[in-house]
C-alpha cells in the first residue's frame, strides 16, 4: 500500500493535483447597503443561501458578478449578501381587544409558523392583522397583533385518581396530541388512553387537560446472550430495533435473532435490555486499488452504511466518475467496509484507459 495512505477513513495525499479547482473567489467590493459577506460551505447553493438570508435569488446573483456561473459555487467562495428589499415596515395602528401582544416578524417567519408558535389559529392571526394585505408575503420588521389564545373548554378535565404504578400527571400543552405525549414518556398510545378514561375522545385534547402517565412496560432482560456478542444495550426513549442495529453496525435480522425475549421487534420499551451480536465480518480481503487516475483528490475507506451514491454526493463528484475511477470494484452496488476507493476530482471526467484496466 502507498506509504502516504493511512486506512483511518480517509487520508488526503499532499501532492499537486492536476485540474484542481481554483482558490475561493472573493469579491473586490460589495454593493451599497449589503448585509455582509458569506463564505460558501459544503452543500450550499445560491438558492439556499438566498433563503437563509431572506433575499431573492436574483438579488443575490446580481450582487456577486464575480460568480460567473451561479449554478456552480464551491466551499471557500465569498459572496456579498445584499440588503433585504422590502416595503416600509407595516405596523398596526391598534390591536383587537384581548390580544396577547405584538410580534415583530423575523427572517424565515411565515404566518403559519407564527400562529403555531403562539398557539392560535392561522385564520385568527390573519383576521387580527388587516394591515397585512397578503398573508403569504410578510417581511422582517412587519409588526403583527397576536390574538388571544382560543378559550379552553368549559372546564379542564382532571382525573380523580390515577391507576397504580403511574409515573405522574401531565398537563397538556398547546400542540400536544396523545400520540406525542405517549412517545415523550416512552409508553404505548393504548396504555396512555386506557389510563385516562376522563378523555372521552383521545383525538381531541386541550391545553389544561391533565393526564395520568402510566408506568412503562416491565423491563425485558435476556437470561443469556449468544456466543460472540458485543455486549448488552438498554433501550432508550425513541429507539427502534432498526436504529440500534445501525448504531452497532449489525444487521437488523441478526439483532432480532439474538433477542428472542423481544416477541414483537416492532415494539420495544425504554429499559428493555438487548443482546448486541458481533458485527458481520467484512469479506476478506479488502479491495485496494494499485493506483489511482491522474488528478484524483484522495483515497477513501468505505464505512458501514456507505454506498457509491452517498460517497459521490459527499465528495461532490458524479456517480459515473466515481465508478470509472474504481475498476477494482467489479460490482458498484456491492461495497464493504475496508474497501478503498479513489476519489476523482469533480472538475474532471475520469477516463479509464485500457492500460489502467
C-alpha positions in Angstrom: 0.0 0.0 0.0 1.2 3.6 -0.7 3.0 4.8 2.4 1.3 8.2 2.0 -2.1 6.5 2.7 -3.4 5.5 6.1 -6.5 3.4 6.5 -8.3 5.6 9.0 -11.4 6.6 7.0 -9.7 8.9 4.5 -6.2 10.5 4.3 -5.6 13.2 1.6 -2.4 12.9 -0.4 -0.4 16.2 -0.2 0.9 16.4 -3.7 -0.1 18.5 -6.7 -3.4 17.6 -8.1 -4.0 18.0 -11.8 -7.0 20.1 -12.7 -7.7 21.1 -9.1 -10.3 23.8 -8.6 -9.3 27.4 -8.2 -8.9 29.1 -4.8 -12.0 30.7 -3.3 -13.4 33.6 -5.3 -13.6 36.8 -3.3 -15.4 40.0 -4.4 -13.3 43.2 -4.6 -16.2 45.2 -3.2 -19.8 44.7 -2.3 -22.8 46.9 -3.3 -24.1 49.7 -1.1 -26.4 48.5 1.7 -25.3 44.9 1.7 -25.9 42.8 4.9 -22.4 41.3 5.0 -20.1 38.7 3.4 -20.7 34.9 3.5 -18.2 32.1 2.9 -19.7 29.2 1.0 -19.9 25.9 2.9 -20.1 22.3 1.6 -23.6 21.6 0.3 -24.5 25.3 -0.2 -26.3 26.6 -3.3 -27.2 30.1 -4.3 -30.9 29.2 -3.7 -30.4 28.0 -0.1 -28.1 31.0 0.8 -30.7 33.4 -0.6 -33.4 31.7 1.5 -31.1 31.7 4.6 -30.7 35.5 4.5 -34.2 36.3 3.3 -33.2 37.8 0.0 -34.3 37.0 -3.5 -32.2 34.6 -5.6 -31.9 37.2 -8.4 -30.7 39.9 -5.9 -28.0 37.5 -4.6 -26.8 36.7 -8.1 -26.8 40.4 -9.1 -24.7 41.3 -6.0 -22.0 38.7 -7.0 -20.8 39.2 -10.6 -17.6 37.5 -9.7 -19.5 34.2 -9.7 -19.8 33.7 -13.4 -22.0 30.6 -13.2 -24.4 30.9 -10.2 -25.2 27.2 -10.5 -21.5 26.3 -9.7 -20.2 27.6 -6.3 -17.6 26.0 -4.2 -16.6 25.9 -0.5 -14.4 28.9 0.1 -16.1 31.2 -2.3 -17.1 34.5 -0.7 -20.5 36.1 -1.5 -21.9 39.6 -0.9 -25.3 39.3 0.8 -27.5 42.2 -0.4 -29.9 44.0 1.9 -33.4 42.8 2.1 -35.6 44.6 -0.5 -39.0 45.2 1.1 -41.6 47.9 1.6 -41.7 50.0 4.7 -42.4 48.1 7.9 -46.1 47.6 8.4 -47.2 48.4 11.9 -50.8 48.2 13.1 -52.4 51.3 14.5 -54.3 49.3 17.1 -54.8 45.7 18.1 -58.1 43.9 18.7 -59.4 43.5 22.3 -57.8 40.7 24.3 -54.7 40.4 22.2 -51.7 38.7 23.7 -49.1 41.2 22.4 -47.3 42.5 19.4 -44.7 40.4 17.4 -42.0 41.7 15.0 -41.5 39.3 12.1 -38.1 37.7 11.9 -36.3 36.3 8.7 -37.8 33.0 7.7 -41.1 33.6 9.5 -44.5 32.7 8.0 -48.0 33.5 9.3 -48.5 29.7 9.7 -45.4 29.3 11.9 -46.1 32.4 14.0 -49.7 31.1 14.6 -48.2 27.8 15.7 -45.7 29.5 18.0 -48.3 31.4 19.9 -51.0 28.6 19.9 -53.6 30.5 17.9 -55.3 29.6 14.6 -54.0 30.9 11.3 -57.3 32.4 10.5 -57.4 34.3 13.8 -53.9 35.7 13.2 -54.8 36.8 9.7 -58.0 38.4 10.9 -56.2 40.3 13.6 -53.8 41.9 11.1 -55.7 43.6 8.3 -52.6 45.8 7.6 -51.0 42.6 6.0 -52.9 42.6 2.7 -51.4 39.4 1.5 -50.8 36.9 4.4 -48.5 34.9 2.2 -46.0 37.7 2.0 -44.6 39.1 5.2 -41.2 40.8 5.8 -38.8 41.2 8.7 -39.8 44.3 10.7 -43.5 43.9 10.0 -45.4 44.0 13.3 -48.3 41.7 14.0 -51.0 41.7 16.6 -51.1 38.3 18.2 -54.7 37.5 19.2 -55.6 35.9 22.5 -55.5 32.1 22.5 -58.7 30.2 21.9 -60.7 29.8 25.1 -60.3 26.4 26.8 -63.2 24.0 27.0 -65.8 24.9 29.7 -63.7 23.1 32.3 -60.3 21.4 32.3 -60.5 17.7 32.6 -58.6 16.4 35.6 -58.7 12.7 36.7 -59.9 12.0 40.2 -57.3 9.2 40.6 -54.6 7.6 38.6 -54.0 3.8 38.1 -51.4 2.0 40.3 -47.8 2.4 39.2 -48.3 5.5 37.2 -45.3 7.8 36.5 -47.0 11.1 37.2 -49.5 13.6 36.0 -49.0 15.7 32.9 -50.8 19.0 31.9 -51.5 19.2 28.1 -49.7 22.0 26.3 -50.6 23.7 23.0 -49.8 21.4 20.1 -49.8 18.2 22.1 -51.5 15.0 21.0 -52.0 11.8 22.8 -49.5 10.1 20.4 -46.8 12.7 21.0 -47.3 12.6 24.8 -47.0 8.7 24.7 -43.8 9.0 22.7 -42.4 11.6 25.1 -42.9 9.4 28.1 -41.9 6.1 26.4 -45.3 4.4 26.9 -47.7 2.9 24.3 -50.6 5.0 23.0 -53.1 2.4 24.1 -51.8 2.4 27.6 -52.0 6.2 27.8 -55.6 6.2 26.5 -56.6 3.4 28.9 -55.1 5.3 31.9 -57.3 8.4 31.1 -61.0 7.4 30.8 -61.9 11.1 31.5 -60.7 11.9 28.0 -63.8 10.6 26.1 -62.3 11.3 22.6 -58.5 10.7 22.6 -58.2 12.6 19.3 -59.4 15.9 21.0 -57.4 17.1 24.0 -57.0 20.7 25.1 -54.3 22.7 27.0 -55.0 22.5 30.7 -56.4 18.9 30.5 -54.5 16.7 33.0 -53.4 13.2 32.0 -52.2 10.2 34.1 -49.0 8.9 32.6 -48.8 5.1 33.1 -45.6 3.4 34.1 -43.6 1.8 31.2 -44.0 -1.8 30.4 -41.9 -4.2 32.7 -38.3 -4.3 31.6 -37.4 -7.4 29.5 -33.9 -8.7 30.2 -32.4 -11.8 28.4 -31.2 -14.7 30.6 -28.2 -15.2 28.4 -26.7 -13.8 25.2 -25.4 -15.8 22.2 -21.7 -16.6 21.8 -19.5 -13.8 20.4 -21.9 -11.0 21.3 -20.5 -7.4 21.6 -22.4 -6.5 24.8 -25.8 -5.6 26.3 -27.7 -2.4 25.4 -30.5 -0.8 27.4 -33.2 0.7 25.2 -33.6 4.5 25.3 -36.7 6.6 24.6 -37.1 6.9 20.8 -35.0 3.8 20.0 -36.1 1.2 17.4 -34.5 -2.1 16.6 -33.5 -0.7 13.2 -31.7 2.3 14.6 -30.0 0.1 17.3 -28.8 -2.3 14.6 -27.4 0.7 12.6 -25.7 2.2 15.6 -23.7 -1.1 16.3 -23.1 -2.0 12.7 -25.0 -5.2 12.7 -27.9 -6.4 10.5 -31.5 -6.0 11.7 -32.1 -9.7 11.3 -29.1 -10.6 13.4 -30.2 -8.2 16.2 -33.7 -9.7 16.2 -32.4 -13.3 16.2 -30.1 -12.5 19.2 -33.1 -11.3 21.3 -35.9 -13.9 21.2 -37.2 -12.4 24.5 -38.5 -9.5 22.4 -41.6 -11.2 21.0 -42.5 -8.3 18.7 -39.4 -6.5 17.4 -41.6 -3.5 16.3 -42.4 -2.8 20.0 -39.6 -2.1 22.4 -39.6 0.0 25.6 -37.1 2.0 27.5 -35.3 -0.3 30.0 -35.6 -3.4 27.8 -32.1 -4.9 27.5 -30.9 -6.3 24.2 -28.0 -8.6 23.3 -25.9 -6.9 20.6 -24.4 -9.6 18.3 -20.9 -9.4 17.0 -20.6 -7.4 13.7 -20.7 -9.2 10.4 -17.1 -9.8 9.4 -16.0 -7.9 6.2 -15.3 -10.0 3.2 -11.6 -10.9 3.0 -9.6 -9.4 1.6 -10.3 -5.6 1.5 -10.2 -4.3 -2.1 -7.5 -1.6 -2.5 -6.6 0.0 -5.9 -3.0 -0.4 -7.0 -3.0 3.1 -8.5 -5.5 6.0 -8.9 -6.1 8.0 -12.0 -4.3 11.3 -12.6 -5.7 14.3 -10.7 -7.5 12.3 -8.1 -8.4 14.1 -4.8 -7.6 11.3 -2.4 -8.4 7.8 -1.2 -11.4 6.9 0.9 -12.0 3.8 3.1 -15.6 2.6 2.9 -17.5 2.9 6.2 -20.6 0.8 7.4 -23.7 2.0 5.6 -21.8 3.7 2.7 -23.0 3.3 -0.9 -21.2 4.6 -4.0 -24.1 7.1 -4.5 -23.6 8.6 -1.0 -19.8 8.7 -1.3 -20.2 10.5 -4.7 -22.5 13.0 -3.0 -20.2 13.5 -0.1 -17.2 14.4 -2.3 -19.3 16.4 -4.9 -18.4 14.2 -7.8 -20.6 12.3 -10.2 -21.5 8.7 -9.6 -20.3 7.7 -13.0 -16.9 9.4 -12.4 -16.5 7.6 -9.0 -17.4 4.2 -10.6 -15.0 4.8 -13.5 -12.2 5.7 -11.1 -12.5 2.4 -9.3 -12.4 -0.5 -11.8 -11.3 -2.8 -8.9 -14.9 -2.7 -7.6 -16.5 -5.1 -10.0 -20.0 -4.5 -8.7 -20.6 -0.9 -7.7 -23.8 -1.9 -5.9 -21.8 -4.1 -3.5 -19.1 -2.4 -1.4 -17.9 -3.3 2.0 -16.2 -1.6 5.0 -12.5 -1.5 4.5 -12.7 -1.3 0.6 -10.6 1.6 -0.5 -11.8 4.0 -3.3 -10.1 6.5 -5.5 -12.0 9.8 -5.3 -11.7 11.7 -8.6 -11.5 15.5 -8.9 -15.1 16.8 -9.5 -13.7 19.2 -12.1 -12.5 16.3 -14.4 -14.3 13.5 -16.1 -12.4 10.4 -15.1 -11.4 8.2 -18.1 -10.0 4.8 -17.5 -7.6 3.7 -20.3 -7.1 0.1 -21.4 -3.7 0.2 -19.7 -5.2 1.1 -16.4 -7.8 -1.6 -16.7 
